[in-house]
Amino acid sequence: MPPLNIPFPLSTSPGASNHENNGRLINCYAEPLGKTVGSSKGEKTPLVVWRKSPGMTLFFEPAPDHPTPNTGFRGGLLVGATLYTAWSGKAATFNSAGIETQLTGPLPGTEKVFWARNNKFPSPDVVCVVPSAGAFLVTSSTVASYPDGDVESPNSVGFLDGYFIFTYGNGKMIASALNTPDPPNSINPADYTTEQSKPGGLTRGVPFNGQYFVWGPNHGAVYNNTAQPVGFPFTRSYVIQRGLLGRYAVAGHEDKFAAALIWVADDSSVVRHNGTPNPTKISPPDLDRLIEDVADVNTLEASVYISQGHPKWVLSCADWTWEFDIGSEKWNERASYLIPRWRGILGIPAFGKWITGDLKTNSRLLFVDDDAFWEHDEHLIMQLESGPVTKFPNYTKVPRADFNFTTGVGRATGPVPHGTWPTVGISYSNDGGITWGREILRRLGRQAEAEQIVVLRTGQTMGTGRRWRLVVSGPVYVSLIGATQNTTLENVYVRTPAGA
């Protein structure tokens, strides 16, 4: 009998219980290689590689002799060559070298904020909205309340076609004067509209593809610039039949990304804008269940980044992080060392990087780094779990399993020993993932030294089939192109793998 393919998933699928688990991708993702391979029956299947997720590198950390007052990252925006950032009660700017400048004046609160800038030349105006405290005008040196009291207390701000656009809990939308926040002409109280297609008011607005999107708890709406000579310059185009579950749960509109506008809808699903009133649902039931269990929907935090040509939409809360690969339309999970979620907070395109806050050390800034295999100072642990091997529920002996890893990936200059001679931990479960056997270590090879990743004589499967788990913690490049499980005694005896 030919070897059986071990079915590692293309999209993570933990299930509502261990028995339903069809495989998990944690800190790794599946990438189609654009090739197909044939079977003995002439069938063609796509060739896939499972890759380790990108690591993170330090962008800013206060020096011991110059501690920063900044804690609790709340979001940021790149304006020209300056990165504006919000922290607990404060704001600061950074240049491309990570040099910090503290801004005078308070930025109240600890909640995440919304930033926008206009097209004023040569020095754009920068506005920040704190949902619980209103609007602020931010310069390269100061933070002050928005200079026109007619702005009142908005809960979000965005920018489109020269206008700052503010949203309000009562459904109102106000547009600023064209490219100016300066009184007395910044806010004309008559330049507003009220979104009233459904009750509930508005919680968020963002620009995307030349239109302005707003959401309330029960619906959304899309506005176009129709250059109205009097009053609000935008006109509603159509109503979206899905609201926004939490004010921070939408992303994809960011500069340097703009690959897709995706949000957590009012039915606890994740949806993608498709140009119609009915967005496309993209979340699996496993994720829908997790979202339903979040007690405070405003702890749902959506963000984005791009790594090695993969645009990623990221959704985090205190207990988990899931990523959607917009190219492959597949999901994977992220979890940083010893915590259940990814440590990155938001994703800002700046200086040719995707910069994030750091959940673990709340005065740092990190950036997503394709060439980093750690998360700055800690392990990035890749975990790949299979679904049950075919022939379920037959009882079969498994004298051999082969794993097609890229080997020789150790680095002579890496940390000893897990960087110079990395290993993969291989374990298996015969009871549907309820319990797992001891981890069997196999070496992935020192630099440019090939290895054969084989596990021998792993006994008999049970009625629920055989599942496999692979774990790599070393700071090295990791890729897997399939694995097989042999149920016959042929070709069992091979050279004993290093580290066996």
N, C-alpha and C positions, 0 to 999 in steps of 0.2 A: 504494500500500500504506500502511495507517495506521502510525503510529509504534509501535515495540515497547517494552513496559515493561521497564525495567532492573530485574532481580529482586534488590533488596536484601533481606536475610534478616530474618525476625521473631526468630530466635534464632541466635546466633553458631554457625558451623559450619566451622571451619578445616580439618577433614579430617586424615587421617594423612599426606597429601602435598599439594603445591600443586595437583595435578590434581584432587584430590577436594574441594578447597575450594569450598563452596557459599555463601560470603559470611561476613564477619566484622563484629561490632559491638564496637568498642573505645572505652571511655569514652562510650558512647551506648547507647540501648535503644529498642525499638519499642513504641509505645503505640497500641492500637486506638482510633479516635475514635468508635466506636459508629455509624458511618454506612456505607453501601454505595454503590458507584458502578456504573453499568451499562456494558456493552460493546456493540459493534455487533451482537453475537449475542444480546443480551438477558440475558447472564450478569451476576450481581451479585458483586462482590468487595469485601471490607472496606476501608475507608479507614484508613490507618495513618500516623502521624507518627513519625519517628525524632528523638529528642531527645538533647541532650548530657547526660551524667551530671552530678549535682550536684558542685560544688566543695567546698573546705574553707576554714574561717576559723580564725584563731588564738584559742584559749581561754586558754592560759597559755604564757608564755615567760619564763624568768628574766631579770631586768634585768642589764645588764652590771656594775653596781656591787653587785648582790646575787645572785651565782651560786648555783644550787641544787646540792645534792649528788646530786640524783636523775638517774639515767640508766637506760635500759632498761625501758620500761613493761611491767608484768606483769599488768595488769587492775585493775578497780575496782568499786565498788558505791556507789550513792546511799543514804544513810540519813538520812531527814528532810531537813534543809537542808545536809547535809555529804556531800561526795564523798570516800570512802575509796579510796586508790590504793596499789598496790604497785609498787616499783621495785627495782633491783638491790641487794639487801641491806637495803632500807629500806622504810618506809611513810610516807605523807604524806596530809593532808586538804586539801580546797579548798572554799571557799564559792562562791556563785553569781557573785561578781565575779572569780573566779580568784585569790583570795588564798590562798597556800600556808602550811600549818603542818606543820613537820617533827615526826614522832613519835619519841620516845626508845625505844631498844631495837631489836635487829636483827630483820629478817625475812629469814632466810637464803636464799641462792641467787640465780639469775637466771631460773629457769624461770617460766612463767606459773602463776598461782595461782587458787584458787577461794574465793569469798566467800559468806557467808550472814549473815543477821540474824534475830533472833526478834521476838516480839510484846511483849516486856517493856515496860511503860509506866511512866514517860514516856521512859525512856532504853533503847532496845533494846541487847541484847548483840550484838557483831559478832565473827564468827569467820572466820579465814582459814586455809586449808590449803595448805601447800607440799608437793607430792607426795613430794619427796625428804627433807623435814624435819619433817613432822607438822603438828599443829594449833596455832594461836596465837589468843589473845584480844586484840582490838584495841579500844582506847578512843580518845577524842578527843585523848589526849596520849601514850599509851604502846602498845608492843607487848610482849606477854609470852607465854610458853608457856601452853598451855591448862591451867587450874588443877587439872584432875583427871587424874592419871596413868593412870587406867583407859581414857582415850581412845586410848592407845597411839600408833600411827603410821598414821593414815588417809591415803588417797590422793585423797579428794575430800570435799566437804561440801555439803549443801543444806539447805533448810528447808521444812517443810510442817506445817501444823496445830499449831504451837507447839513442834515438835521440830526440833532439829538432827539430821540424819541423816548419819552418816559411813560411807564405804565403804572396803574393804580388799582388798589383793591376794589374800588367801586366800578371798575370797568372803563374808566377814563383813559385816553391816550392824549398826551400833549406833545407837540413838536416845538422845538426851540426856533429862534430865528436862524437864518442861514449862516452857518459857520461863525457864530458868535454866542457866547454865554453872557456878554456884558450888559448890564442894565443901562438904560431903562427898557431896551428893546429885546432882551433875551427871551422872555416868555410873554407872549400875548395870550391872555386868558381865553380869547376867542378862538385860538388855533388848537382846537381839541375836537375829539370825537369820543363817543362812548360805544364800546362794543357790547351789544345787547342781544345777540342772537340766542344766548342761553344765560340763565342767572348764574351768579357766583363771582362776578368780577374777573379781574386779571391778576396773574401772579408773575408773568415773565414775558419778555419780548426779545427777539433776536433777528438780525438781518441774515438773509440767505439767498444767494442767486438773484440779487437785485429786487427782492421782495422783503416785506417785513412781516414776521410771524409773531403772533401773540397767542397766549394760552390762558385759560382759566381752569378751574378744577373739573369742568364738564365738557369743554370744547376748545377748539382753537380757531384762528381766523388768519387769512392771508391778505395783506394790503399792498397795493401798487401805488407808485408815485404818479398821480394824475395832474400834478401841478395846479391844484386848485388856487385861483387867484386870491380867494378870501377863505379864511378858516384853515382847518387841518388839510395839509397838502396831499394826503394819501386817501385812497378809496378802497373799501373792502372788495376783494375779488371773489372769495368764497369762504365758506365755513368748513372747518375740519371737524369730523365727527369723533374726535378723541381728544380729551383734555390732557393736562400735564399733572402727574401725580405729586411731584415735589418740585420746588422752584429751581433746584440745582440739577435736576435729572434730565437735562437736554444738552447735547453737544453735537459737533460736526460742522458748525458754522464758522469755526475759528479760522483766522488767516493762516495760510500755508497748509490748510487741510481741505475744508469745503468739499469733501468727497461724498458726504451724505448727511442729511439732517435726521437725527435719531433721538427719540425720547422715550421715557417711561410713561405710558398712557394711564388714564384713570381706571382702567380695568386690570392694572398690575402687569400688563404685558409690555414688551419693548417693541416699538413700531418705527418704521422708516418712511419718511415723506416720499411720495411717488407722484406728486403733481396733481393729485385728485383729493376730493374731500375725505376719502377713506384710505388712510395710510396702511402700509403693508406690515403685518405682524412678522417679526423675525426672531422672537424669543421662543425657546422650547418650554414645555410644561415644567421642567425642573427649575428653570429660572423664574418662571411665573410664581411658583410656590414659594421660592425664597423671597421674592419681592412682597408677596402678600403677608409674610410673617414680619416685615419690618415695622416696628411700632411707630417710629417717627419718620414720616416720608421725606422730611427735609434733611435727613441724614443720607439719603441717596444722592450720590455725587457722580455725575457723568463727566468724562473728559476724553481727550484724544491724544494720540501721538502717531508718528510714522517711523517704522523701523525696517530697513532693508526692503523697501518697496511695499511694505504691508501697512496700510492705514488701519489703525486699531481704535475702535470705540470702546471705552472702558467704563464699567459701572461698579462702584464700590459702596459698601456701607461698613459698619463696624465689624461684621462677621464674615464677609466674603468679598471677593472681587471676581468679576467675569469680564472677558474681553470678546468683542466681535471683530473678526477679520473681514473687512469690507470687500477685499478681493476674493477670498474663498467662500465668504458667507458662512463661516464656521465659528464656533465658540470654543474658548479655552478658559481655564481658571488661572488666577494668580494668587500667590500667598508668599509673603516675605518671611524671613527666618523667625520662627517661634511666635508668629502672629497669624491670624486666619485670613488677613487681607493683604493687598499690595500696599507698600509703604508710600508710594507716590501719591501726592495730593494735587489734583488738577494737572493740566498739561498746557504749557505756554510756549508758542514758537518764538524763539529769541536767539539771535547770534548764531544761526545755523544749527540750533539744538532744540530739543523739547525739554523745557525746564519744569521741574515740579517742586512742590514742598516735600518735606520729609516727615512722615507720621512718627518716626521713631526718635528723631532729635529735632524738636520743633523750631530750632533757629537756623537749620540748614536749608540750602537749596541743592537739589541734585539734578542730573539730566539723564535721559534715556540714552544708552550707549551701546551700539551694535557690537563694539569690540570689547565690551566688559562682560565677564562671565560671573562676576559677583555683583552684589548691590552695595557698592562703595566699600563697606567694611565688614560685610557679613555674607554668609553663604546664600547662593541662589540655587535652591534644590529643585531639580527637575524630577517630576514623578509622572510616569506613564502607566496606566492600568488598562488591561485588555478586557473585552467582553469574554464570554465563555467560548472556548474552542469548539468548532463544529463537531458533529457526531453526538452532541448532547441528546438524550441523557445517558448514552451508553457508558458503561464502565470500561476504561481502556488503560493499559500500561503506557507510561511515557519514559522510554529509556533514554531519550535525547531531545534537547531543544537547542536551536541555533538562533542567534540574534545578530543581525547584520548592522552592527554599529560601524561608523567611521572610527578607525583606531589610529594609534600613533599620534594622539592629540595632546599628550603631555607637553609641557613647556620646560625647557632646560632652565629657564630663569624664573619659573613659577615657584610658589610656596611649596615647601617639602612637608609631607609626601604627596598630598592630594592634588597639587598643581603639577608636579613633575611626573608622577606615576598614578594617574587617576584611576578610579574603579567605578564599576556599576554594581549596585546591589540588586540581586534578582531573587524574588520570592514568588510563591504561588499559593493559591487558595483552592481547596476542593469543596468548599461549602458555600459557594456564592459570594465570597468576600467577607463573610462574618469573621473568620480567623485566617491568618496568614502564617505560613511556615517561616522558619528561620531564614535570614537573608544570606544568600550565597554571593560572595564577592568575586568578580572577574575584572581583571585589569584591562583598561582601555588603551594601554600602551604608552611608553615613554615617547618623547618627540621622535617622529618618523619611524617608530618601531611598530610593525603590524602585530596584531593579536587575533586569535580566533575565539569568539565569545560563544562558548558551548557549556551547557549544563547537562550532566549525565545522571541516569538512574533516579528519577524523581517519583517513582512509585506509581500507584494506580489512582485514577480519577474517581470521583464519586458521581452520584446521580445528577448533580447540578453542573457538571462539566469542570474544566480546568481554567482558572483565570491566572494571569501573570501580572506582576508588578515590577517595574524597573525604576530605580532611584539613582540619580547621579548628583552629587553635591560638590564635586571638584570644580575649580574655576577654569574650566576648559571648554572648548567648542564641543558640542554634542549633536550628533545626528544619527537617526536610525532609519534604515530602509528595509523594514519588514522583519519578520521572525517566523520560524516554523517549529512545529511540535511533531516529533516522529513517534509513531505508535508501533513500529516494528523493531526487530533487533538488528536490522541491517545497518552496517556502517556506524556502529556505536563507538567502536574503539578508535580514538583519535589522540593526537598529541595532547597531553595534559596541559590545559591552559595555565598560563602564568597566574599565580595566586590561588590555584585550586586547593 
